[in-house]
Amino acid sequence: MKFPPASPTRRRSARETVNHSRDLATAARAVVAATAALLLTAGCADRPERAGQAEAPAGFTPVTVTDCNGVEVAIKAPPRRAVVLTPSVLELLLWLDLGDRVAALGQAPRPGSLPTRFAAQVAKLPSLSGKYTAGSGYKPVPREELLAAEPDLVLGGFSSNFEAAGAMSQQELAGDGIPSYLALSTACKSAVTSPQTGFDLVWRDLDNLGRMFGVPDRAARVATEMRQKITTVTEKVGKLGDGDRPTVFPFEYDEGTATPYAPGNRQAVNAVIETAGGRNVFSDRNEAYTKVGWEEVVARNPQVILIVIYDQGDPAANASRFAEAEKFVRTSAALRGVAAVTQQRFARLVYEQASVGGVRNADAVVDLTGQLHPAR
């Protein structure tokens, strides 16, 4: 903005002086606003757009998938800054080679909860709720920390990831233009309407994630590899009669010994046992877990006790933990007359393979089959 020069023969009046100052201030404000707009535009050029807002790149077709809560997740462009709130879902992404699309984790995973092959990759990811501490339980990510990560997709595996006190709900995320997805294969009650005897929920999650991130071929390949491993087992044990299928009690040692948890038919380990040629002694329970007394375990007289421990992240530590758990079972007065104890038939699996829905369920099936049916 230009101003006329002052007359050399006349001094400005007080009013003219005030108006002149006002015009200079207005001009200054205009310059500042224009500069701020340029800076904001420049900053936005480097800032990732959210999946719900960005334009789809060539070759990507916008998709809508349905999650555990029945939420329709609309993705216009492949996410580039996903925040993952639980290790089981992070592992699915890692098997799909999508670690570079993860901006942050909800909480640092417990040692051993993920395959060692991914350790270096996971160590580089920031944790929004701090480091894992034993016995601390789940720490919800506060709204401020979650939004500061600038996520274009938020992924959870448990309803508490979005519903715990202090957590940001799926509705709140949607209000901020951020899509979210609650996995089907971790702990989705609404998706498990019949006994789990297979791994369809894992394959559905892989398919959904593959389509959302624009890598459907990778997802199909991982699912196919799972099926191939399982097929090598089912071809050998699939025709076994009931009499040849040992009854199995899956004992999750780290959940406590005073009153054990019994996994029912709504739990992933039920599918692992059934596919591996066994029968879960609590397969008549239409729930994921139920607490039972040892007297009920004795009454069901399992032929095999499957000892399940949390992976310690170290083979030697796992071996020591398994030995400790097996000693408890062998020397328990309550279990003295159980067939599995009298015949010394024990099997071993880590929780992350056997009891959490995921890609490693196929490895658990192969491993358990060898322990239940070594001759085959």
DRENDO-1510 file (C-alpha; in Angstrom, 1 decimal, always signed):
<recs>
REC; n; res; u; v; w
REC; 1; MET; +0.0; +0.0; +0.0 .
REC; 2; LYS; +1.4; +3.4; -1.1 .
REC; 3; PHE; +0.8; +6.7; +0.8 .
REC; 4; PRO; +1.1; +10.2; -0.8 .
REC; 5; PRO; +4.1; +12.1; +0.3 .
REC; 6; ALA; +3.6; +14.9; +2.9 .
REC; 7; SER; +3.4; +18.4; +1.5 .
REC; 8; PRO; +6.7; +20.2; +2.0 .
REC; 9; THR; +4.9; +23.5; +2.6 .
REC; 10; ARG; +2.4; +22.2; +5.2 .
REC; 11; ARG; +2.6; +20.1; +8.4 .
REC; 12; ARG; +0.1; +17.3; +8.9 .
REC; 13; SER; -2.9; +18.0; +11.1 .
REC; 14; ALA; -3.4; +15.8; +14.2 .
REC; 15; ARG; -6.2; +13.9; +12.4 .
REC; 16; GLU; -4.0; +13.3; +9.4 .
REC; 17; THR; -1.2; +12.0; +11.6 .
REC; 18; VAL; -3.6; +9.6; +13.3 .
REC; 19; ASN; -5.0; +8.4; +9.9 .
REC; 20; HIS; -1.5; +8.0; +8.5 .
REC; 21; SER; -0.5; +5.8; +11.5 .
REC; 22; ARG; -3.6; +3.7; +11.2 .
REC; 23; ASP; -2.9; +3.1; +7.5 .
REC; 24; LEU; +0.7; +2.0; +8.3 .
REC; 25; ALA; -0.6; -0.4; +11.0 .
REC; 26; THR; -3.1; -1.9; +8.5 .
REC; 27; ALA; -0.5; -2.4; +6.0 .
REC; 28; ALA; +1.8; -4.0; +8.5 .
REC; 29; ARG; -1.0; -6.4; +9.6 .
REC; 30; ALA; -1.6; -7.3; +5.9 .
REC; 31; VAL; +2.1; -8.2; +5.5 .
REC; 32; VAL; +2.2; -10.3; +8.6 .
REC; 33; ALA; -1.0; -12.2; +7.6 .
REC; 34; ALA; +0.4; -12.9; +4.1 .
REC; 35; THR; +3.7; -14.1; +5.6 .
REC; 36; ALA; +1.8; -16.4; +8.0 .
REC; 37; ALA; -0.3; -17.8; +5.2 .
REC; 38; LEU; +2.9; -18.6; +3.2 .
REC; 39; LEU; +4.5; -20.2; +6.2 .
REC; 40; LEU; +1.4; -22.3; +6.9 .
REC; 41; THR; +1.2; -23.4; +3.3 .
REC; 42; ALA; +4.8; -24.4; +3.3 .
REC; 43; GLY; +4.3; -26.3; +6.6 .
REC; 44; CYS; +1.3; -28.1; +5.3 .
REC; 45; ALA; +3.2; -29.2; +2.2 .
REC; 46; ASP; +5.4; -31.4; +4.4 .
REC; 47; ARG; +2.7; -32.5; +6.8 .
REC; 48; PRO; +1.1; -35.9; +5.9 .
REC; 49; GLU; -2.6; -35.7; +5.1 .
REC; 50; ARG; -5.0; -37.9; +6.9 .
REC; 51; ALA; -6.2; -41.0; +5.2 .
REC; 52; GLY; -9.7; -39.6; +5.2 .
REC; 53; GLN; -8.7; -36.4; +3.6 .
REC; 54; ALA; -5.8; -37.2; +1.2 .
REC; 55; GLU; -6.4; -37.9; -2.4 .
REC; 56; ALA; -5.9; -41.5; -3.5 .
REC; 57; PRO; -2.6; -42.1; -5.4 .
REC; 58; ALA; -2.7; -43.7; -8.8 .
REC; 59; GLY; -3.6; -47.4; -8.6 .
REC; 60; PHE; -5.4; -47.2; -5.2 .
REC; 61; THR; -9.1; -47.5; -5.0 .
REC; 62; PRO; -10.7; -46.0; -1.9 .
REC; 63; VAL; -12.1; -48.8; +0.3 .
REC; 64; THR; -14.5; -49.2; +3.2 .
REC; 65; VAL; -14.1; -52.0; +5.6 .
REC; 66; THR; -16.1; -53.0; +8.7 .
REC; 67; ASP; -14.3; -53.5; +12.1 .
REC; 68; CYS; -15.2; -55.4; +15.2 .
REC; 69; ASN; -17.5; -52.7; +16.5 .
REC; 70; GLY; -19.4; -52.5; +13.2 .
REC; 71; VAL; -17.7; -49.2; +12.4 .
REC; 72; GLU; -17.4; -48.6; +8.7 .
REC; 73; VAL; -13.9; -47.5; +8.1 .
REC; 74; ALA; -13.6; -45.4; +5.0 .
REC; 75; ILE; -10.0; -45.0; +3.6 .
REC; 76; LYS; -9.4; -42.6; +0.7 .
REC; 77; ALA; -5.7; -43.1; +0.5 .
REC; 78; PRO; -3.2; -45.6; +2.1 .
REC; 79; PRO; -2.3; -44.5; +5.7 .
REC; 80; ARG; +1.2; -43.3; +6.2 .
REC; 81; ARG; +1.1; -42.4; +9.9 .
REC; 82; ALA; -0.8; -45.1; +11.6 .
REC; 83; VAL; -0.8; -45.3; +15.4 .
REC; 84; VAL; -1.1; -48.8; +16.8 .
REC; 85; LEU; -2.5; -49.3; +20.3 .
REC; 86; THR; -1.8; -53.0; +20.9 .
REC; 87; PRO; +1.0; -55.4; +19.9 .
REC; 88; SER; -1.1; -58.0; +18.3 .
REC; 89; VAL; -2.3; -55.6; +15.6 .
REC; 90; LEU; +1.2; -54.2; +15.2 .
REC; 91; GLU; +2.4; -57.7; +14.5 .
REC; 92; LEU; -0.1; -58.1; +11.7 .
REC; 93; LEU; +1.3; -54.9; +10.1 .
REC; 94; LEU; +4.8; -56.1; +10.5 .
REC; 95; TRP; +4.1; -59.4; +8.7 .
REC; 96; LEU; +2.6; -57.2; +5.9 .
REC; 97; ASP; +5.9; -55.3; +5.8 .
REC; 98; LEU; +4.1; -52.1; +6.8 .
REC; 99; GLY; +6.4; -51.1; +9.7 .
REC; 100; ASP; +7.4; -47.9; +7.9 .
REC; 101; ARG; +3.8; -46.8; +7.9 .
REC; 102; VAL; +3.6; -46.8; +11.7 .
REC; 103; ALA; +4.2; -43.4; +13.3 .
REC; 104; ALA; +3.9; -44.5; +16.9 .
REC; 105; LEU; +2.8; -47.2; +19.4 .
REC; 106; GLY; +0.2; -46.8; +22.1 .
REC; 107; GLN; +2.6; -48.4; +24.6 .
REC; 108; ALA; +5.9; -50.1; +24.2 .
REC; 109; PRO; +5.3; -53.8; +23.9 .
REC; 110; ARG; +6.3; -56.3; +26.6 .
REC; 111; PRO; +9.6; -58.1; +25.9 .
REC; 112; GLY; +8.8; -61.2; +24.0 .
REC; 113; SER; +5.4; -60.2; +22.8 .
REC; 114; LEU; +6.6; -59.8; +19.2 .
REC; 115; PRO; +8.9; -62.0; +17.1 .
REC; 116; THR; +12.6; -61.3; +17.5 .
REC; 117; ARG; +12.8; -60.8; +13.7 .
REC; 118; PHE; +11.0; -57.4; +14.2 .
REC; 119; ALA; +12.9; -56.3; +17.3 .
REC; 120; ALA; +15.1; -53.7; +15.6 .
REC; 121; GLN; +12.2; -52.2; +13.7 .
REC; 122; VAL; +10.0; -52.0; +16.8 .
REC; 123; ALA; +12.7; -50.4; +18.9 .
REC; 124; LYS; +12.7; -47.4; +16.6 .
REC; 125; LEU; +9.0; -46.6; +17.1 .
REC; 126; PRO; +8.1; -44.0; +19.7 .
REC; 127; SER; +5.7; -45.0; +22.5 .
REC; 128; LEU; +2.9; -42.5; +23.4 .
REC; 129; SER; +2.3; -44.0; +26.8 .
REC; 130; GLY; +5.9; -44.7; +27.8 .
REC; 131; LYS; +7.9; -47.8; +28.4 .
REC; 132; TYR; +6.4; -51.2; +29.4 .
REC; 133; THR; +6.6; -51.9; +33.1 .
REC; 134; ALA; +5.7; -55.3; +34.5 .
REC; 135; GLY; +2.3; -55.4; +36.1 .
REC; 136; SER; +1.4; -51.9; +34.9 .
REC; 137; GLY; -1.5; -53.0; +32.7 .
REC; 138; TYR; -2.8; -51.2; +29.7 .
REC; 139; LYS; -2.1; -47.4; +29.7 .
REC; 140; PRO; -4.6; -45.5; +27.5 .
REC; 141; VAL; -3.2; -42.8; +25.3 .
REC; 142; PRO; -4.5; -39.4; +26.2 .
REC; 143; ARG; -6.1; -37.3; +23.5 .
REC; 144; GLU; -3.3; -34.7; +23.4 .
REC; 145; GLU; -0.6; -37.3; +22.9 .
REC; 146; LEU; -2.6; -39.2; +20.3 .
REC; 147; LEU; -3.4; -36.1; +18.3 .
REC; 148; ALA; +0.2; -34.8; +18.5 .
REC; 149; ALA; +1.3; -37.9; +16.6 .
REC; 150; GLU; -0.8; -36.7; +13.7 .
REC; 151; PRO; -2.2; -40.1; +12.9 .
REC; 152; ASP; -4.1; -40.8; +9.7 .
REC; 153; LEU; -5.4; -44.1; +11.1 .
REC; 154; VAL; -5.6; -45.5; +14.7 .
REC; 155; LEU; -5.6; -49.3; +15.2 .
REC; 156; GLY; -6.7; -51.2; +18.3 .
REC; 157; GLY; -7.1; -54.9; +19.3 .
REC; 158; PHE; -9.1; -54.6; +22.5 .
REC; 159; SER; -12.2; -52.5; +23.1 .
REC; 160; SER; -10.4; -50.9; +26.1 .
REC; 161; ASN; -8.0; -49.3; +23.5 .
REC; 162; PHE; -10.8; -46.9; +22.7 .
REC; 163; GLU; -13.1; -47.2; +25.7 .
REC; 164; ALA; -10.8; -47.1; +28.8 .
REC; 165; ALA; -11.0; -44.0; +31.0 .
REC; 166; GLY; -8.8; -41.3; +29.4 .
REC; 167; ALA; -8.6; -43.0; +26.0 .
REC; 168; MET; -9.9; -41.3; +22.8 .
REC; 169; SER; -13.0; -43.1; +21.5 .
REC; 170; GLN; -13.6; -44.1; +17.9 .
REC; 171; GLN; -16.4; -41.5; +17.8 .
REC; 172; GLU; -14.0; -38.7; +19.0 .
REC; 173; LEU; -11.4; -39.7; +16.5 .
REC; 174; ALA; -14.0; -39.6; +13.7 .
REC; 175; GLY; -15.0; -36.1; +14.9 .
REC; 176; ASP; -11.4; -35.1; +14.2 .
REC; 177; GLY; -11.4; -36.7; +10.8 .
REC; 178; ILE; -9.3; -39.7; +11.9 .
REC; 179; PRO; -10.5; -43.2; +10.9 .
REC; 180; SER; -10.0; -46.0; +13.4 .
REC; 181; TYR; -10.1; -49.8; +13.2 .
REC; 182; LEU; -10.8; -52.4; +16.0 .
REC; 183; ALA; -9.4; -55.7; +14.9 .
REC; 184; LEU; -11.5; -58.8; +14.7 .
REC; 185; SER; -8.9; -61.5; +15.6 .
REC; 186; THR; -7.6; -60.2; +19.0 .
REC; 187; ALA; -10.6; -60.1; +21.3 .
REC; 188; CYS; -13.7; -59.3; +19.3 .
REC; 189; LYS; -16.8; -60.9; +21.0 .
REC; 190; SER; -19.2; -59.8; +18.4 .
REC; 191; ALA; -17.3; -61.6; +15.6 .
REC; 192; VAL; -17.1; -64.9; +17.5 .
REC; 193; THR; -20.6; -66.2; +17.3 .
REC; 194; SER; -19.7; -69.9; +17.2 .
REC; 195; PRO; -16.8; -72.0; +18.4 .
REC; 196; GLN; -13.4; -71.0; +17.0 .
REC; 197; THR; -12.1; -74.0; +15.1 .
REC; 198; GLY; -10.3; -72.1; +12.3 .
REC; 199; PHE; -8.5; -68.8; +11.6 .
REC; 200; ASP; -11.0; -66.9; +9.5 .
REC; 201; LEU; -10.8; -63.8; +11.8 .
REC; 202; VAL; -7.1; -63.6; +11.2 .
REC; 203; TRP; -7.6; -63.8; +7.5 .
REC; 204; ARG; -10.3; -61.2; +7.6 .
REC; 205; ASP; -8.0; -58.8; +9.5 .
REC; 206; LEU; -5.2; -59.4; +7.0 .
REC; 207; ASP; -7.6; -58.8; +4.1 .
REC; 208; ASN; -9.0; -55.6; +5.6 .
REC; 209; LEU; -5.5; -54.3; +6.5 .
REC; 210; GLY; -4.1; -55.2; +3.1 .
REC; 211; ARG; -6.9; -53.3; +1.3 .
REC; 212; MET; -6.7; -50.3; +3.7 .
REC; 213; PHE; -3.0; -49.9; +3.2 .
REC; 214; GLY; -3.0; -50.6; -0.5 .
REC; 215; VAL; -1.1; -54.0; -0.3 .
REC; 216; PRO; -3.8; -56.6; -0.9 .
REC; 217; ASP; -1.3; -58.9; -2.7 .
REC; 218; ARG; +0.9; -59.0; +0.4 .
REC; 219; ALA; -2.0; -59.8; +2.6 .
REC; 220; ALA; -3.1; -62.6; +0.3 .
REC; 221; ARG; +0.4; -64.0; +0.3 .
REC; 222; VAL; +0.7; -64.1; +4.1 .
REC; 223; ALA; -2.7; -65.7; +4.4 .
REC; 224; THR; -1.8; -68.3; +1.8 .
REC; 225; GLU; +1.4; -69.1; +3.6 .
REC; 226; MET; -0.6; -69.7; +6.8 .
REC; 227; ARG; -3.0; -72.0; +5.0 .
REC; 228; GLN; -0.2; -74.0; +3.5 .
REC; 229; LYS; +1.4; -74.7; +6.9 .
REC; 230; ILE; -2.0; -75.7; +8.3 .
REC; 231; THR; -2.7; -77.9; +5.3 .
REC; 232; THR; +0.4; -79.9; +5.9 .
REC; 233; VAL; -1.0; -80.8; +9.3 .
REC; 234; THR; -4.6; -81.3; +8.5 .
REC; 235; GLU; -3.7; -83.8; +5.8 .
REC; 236; LYS; -2.1; -85.9; +8.5 .
REC; 237; VAL; -4.5; -85.5; +11.3 .
REC; 238; GLY; -7.7; -84.3; +9.7 .
REC; 239; LYS; -9.2; -87.9; +9.4 .
REC; 240; LEU; -8.5; -88.9; +13.0 .
REC; 241; GLY; -11.5; -90.3; +14.9 .
REC; 242; ASP; -12.5; -88.9; +18.3 .
REC; 243; GLY; -10.7; -91.8; +20.0 .
REC; 244; ASP; -7.4; -90.7; +18.4 .
REC; 245; ARG; -7.8; -87.1; +19.4 .
REC; 246; PRO; -6.4; -86.6; +22.9 .
REC; 247; THR; -8.3; -84.3; +25.3 .
REC; 248; VAL; -6.3; -81.2; +26.2 .
REC; 249; PHE; -6.4; -78.7; +29.0 .
REC; 250; PRO; -4.7; -75.4; +28.0 .
REC; 251; PHE; -3.2; -74.2; +31.2 .
REC; 252; GLU; -2.1; -70.5; +31.1 .
REC; 253; TYR; +0.5; -70.7; +33.9 .
REC; 254; ASP; +1.2; -67.0; +34.1 .
REC; 255; GLU; -2.5; -66.2; +34.8 .
REC; 256; GLY; -2.2; -67.8; +38.2 .
REC; 257; THR; -2.3; -71.3; +39.8 .
REC; 258; ALA; -4.7; -71.0; +42.7 .
REC; 259; THR; -7.8; -70.8; +40.4 .
REC; 260; PRO; -6.9; -71.5; +36.8 .
REC; 261; TYR; -8.4; -69.8; +33.8 .
REC; 262; ALA; -10.0; -72.3; +31.3 .
REC; 263; PRO; -10.0; -71.1; +27.7 .
REC; 264; GLY; -13.4; -71.9; +26.2 .
REC; 265; ASN; -14.4; -72.4; +22.5 .
REC; 266; ARG; -14.4; -68.6; +21.8 .
REC; 267; GLN; -10.6; -68.4; +22.2 .
REC; 268; ALA; -7.9; -68.7; +19.6 .
REC; 269; VAL; -6.2; -71.6; +21.4 .
REC; 270; ASN; -9.4; -73.7; +20.9 .
REC; 271; ALA; -8.8; -73.4; +17.1 .
REC; 272; VAL; -5.1; -74.3; +17.5 .
REC; 273; ILE; -6.0; -77.4; +19.6 .
REC; 274; GLU; -8.8; -78.6; +17.3 .
REC; 275; THR; -6.7; -78.0; +14.1 .
REC; 276; ALA; -3.7; -79.8; +15.6 .
REC; 277; GLY; -5.8; -83.0; +16.2 .
REC; 278; GLY; -6.8; -82.5; +19.8 .
REC; 279; ARG; -10.0; -81.6; +21.8 .
REC; 280; ASN; -10.1; -78.8; +24.3 .
REC; 281; VAL; -11.7; -80.2; +27.5 .
REC; 282; PHE; -13.5; -76.9; +27.9 .
REC; 283; SER; -14.8; -76.6; +24.4 .
REC; 284; ASP; -18.3; -76.8; +25.7 .
REC; 285; ARG; -17.9; -73.3; +27.2 .
REC; 286; ASN; -19.3; -70.6; +24.9 .
REC; 287; GLU; -16.9; -68.0; +26.1 .
REC; 288; ALA; -13.3; -66.9; +25.7 .
REC; 289; TYR; -12.3; -67.6; +29.4 .
REC; 290; THR; -13.8; -68.9; +32.5 .
REC; 291; LYS; -12.3; -69.4; +36.0 .
REC; 292; VAL; -12.6; -73.0; +37.2 .
REC; 293; GLY; -11.5; -74.9; +40.2 .
REC; 294; TRP; -8.9; -77.6; +39.9 .
REC; 295; GLU; -11.6; -80.2; +40.9 .
REC; 296; GLU; -13.4; -79.4; +37.6 .
REC; 297; VAL; -10.1; -80.0; +35.6 .
REC; 298; VAL; -9.8; -83.3; +37.5 .
REC; 299; ALA; -13.3; -84.2; +36.6 .
REC; 300; ARG; -12.7; -83.7; +32.9 .
REC; 301; ASN; -9.5; -85.8; +33.2 .
REC; 302; PRO; -7.5; -84.3; +30.3 .
REC; 303; GLN; -5.1; -86.7; +28.6 .
REC; 304; VAL; -2.7; -83.8; +27.8 .
REC; 305; ILE; -1.9; -80.6; +29.7 .
REC; 306; LEU; -0.9; -77.8; +27.3 .
REC; 307; ILE; +1.3; -75.4; +29.3 .
REC; 308; VAL; +1.1; -71.9; +28.0 .
REC; 309; ILE; +3.4; -69.2; +29.1 .
REC; 310; TYR; +4.1; -65.6; +28.1 .
REC; 311; ASP; +7.1; -65.5; +25.8 .
REC; 312; GLN; +10.0; -64.1; +27.8 .
REC; 313; GLY; +11.9; -62.9; +24.7 .
REC; 314; ASP; +14.7; -65.4; +25.4 .
REC; 315; PRO; +14.8; -69.2; +24.6 .
REC; 316; ALA; +16.7; -70.0; +27.9 .
REC; 317; ALA; +14.2; -67.9; +29.9 .
REC; 318; ASN; +11.3; -69.7; +28.2 .
REC; 319; ALA; +12.8; -73.1; +28.9 .
REC; 320; SER; +13.2; -72.2; +32.5 .
REC; 321; ARG; +9.6; -70.9; +32.8 .
REC; 322; PHE; +8.2; -74.0; +31.0 .
REC; 323; ALA; +10.1; -76.2; +33.4 .
REC; 324; GLU; +8.8; -74.3; +36.4 .
REC; 325; ALA; +5.2; -74.6; +35.1 .
REC; 326; GLU; +5.6; -78.3; +34.4 .
REC; 327; LYS; +7.0; -79.0; +37.8 .
REC; 328; PHE; +3.9; -77.3; +39.4 .
REC; 329; VAL; +1.6; -79.6; +37.3 .
REC; 330; ARG; +3.6; -82.8; +38.0 .
REC; 331; THR; +3.7; -82.1; +41.8 .
REC; 332; SER; +0.3; -80.7; +42.3 .
REC; 333; ALA; -1.7; -82.8; +44.8 .
REC; 334; ALA; -4.9; -81.7; +43.2 .
REC; 335; LEU; -3.8; -83.2; +39.8 .
REC; 336; ARG; -2.2; -86.4; +41.0 .
REC; 337; GLY; -4.8; -88.7; +39.5 .
REC; 338; VAL; -5.3; -86.9; +36.1 .
REC; 339; ALA; -4.3; -88.9; +33.1 .
REC; 340; ALA; -2.0; -86.3; +31.7 .
REC; 341; VAL; +0.0; -86.3; +34.9 .
REC; 342; THR; +0.1; -90.1; +35.4 .
REC; 343; GLN; +1.2; -90.6; +31.8 .
REC; 344; GLN; +3.4; -87.5; +31.9 .
REC; 345; ARG; +1.9; -86.0; +28.7 .
REC; 346; PHE; +2.6; -82.3; +28.6 .
REC; 347; ALA; +2.8; -79.9; +25.7 .
REC; 348; ARG; +4.3; -76.4; +25.5 .
REC; 349; LEU; +3.4; -73.3; +23.5 .
REC; 350; VAL; +3.9; -69.6; +24.1 .
REC; 351; TYR; +0.8; -67.4; +24.6 .
REC; 352; GLU; +1.6; -65.1; +21.7 .
REC; 353; GLN; +1.5; -68.0; +19.2 .
REC; 354; ALA; -1.4; -70.0; +20.7 .
REC; 355; SER; -3.8; -67.7; +22.5 .
REC; 356; VAL; -3.6; -64.5; +20.4 .
REC; 357; GLY; -5.2; -64.5; +17.0 .
REC; 358; GLY; -2.4; -63.8; +14.4 .
REC; 359; VAL; -0.1; -65.1; +11.7 .
REC; 360; ARG; +1.8; -67.3; +14.2 .
REC; 361; ASN; -1.3; -69.4; +14.9 .
REC; 362; ALA; -0.2; -71.5; +11.9 .
REC; 363; ASP; +3.2; -72.2; +13.5 .
REC; 364; ALA; +1.4; -73.1; +16.8 .
REC; 365; VAL; -0.7; -75.6; +15.0 .
REC; 366; VAL; +2.3; -77.3; +13.4 .
REC; 367; ASP; +4.2; -77.3; +16.7 .
REC; 368; LEU; +1.3; -78.7; +18.8 .
REC; 369; THR; +0.6; -81.4; +16.2 .
REC; 370; GLY; +4.1; -82.7; +16.6 .
REC; 371; GLN; +3.6; -82.8; +20.3 .
REC; 372; LEU; +0.2; -84.5; +20.3 .
REC; 373; HIS; +0.9; -86.9; +17.4 .
REC; 374; PRO; +4.6; -87.4; +17.2 .
REC; 375; ALA; +4.2; -90.6; +15.2 .
REC; 376; ARG; +2.4; -88.8; +12.4 .
</recs>
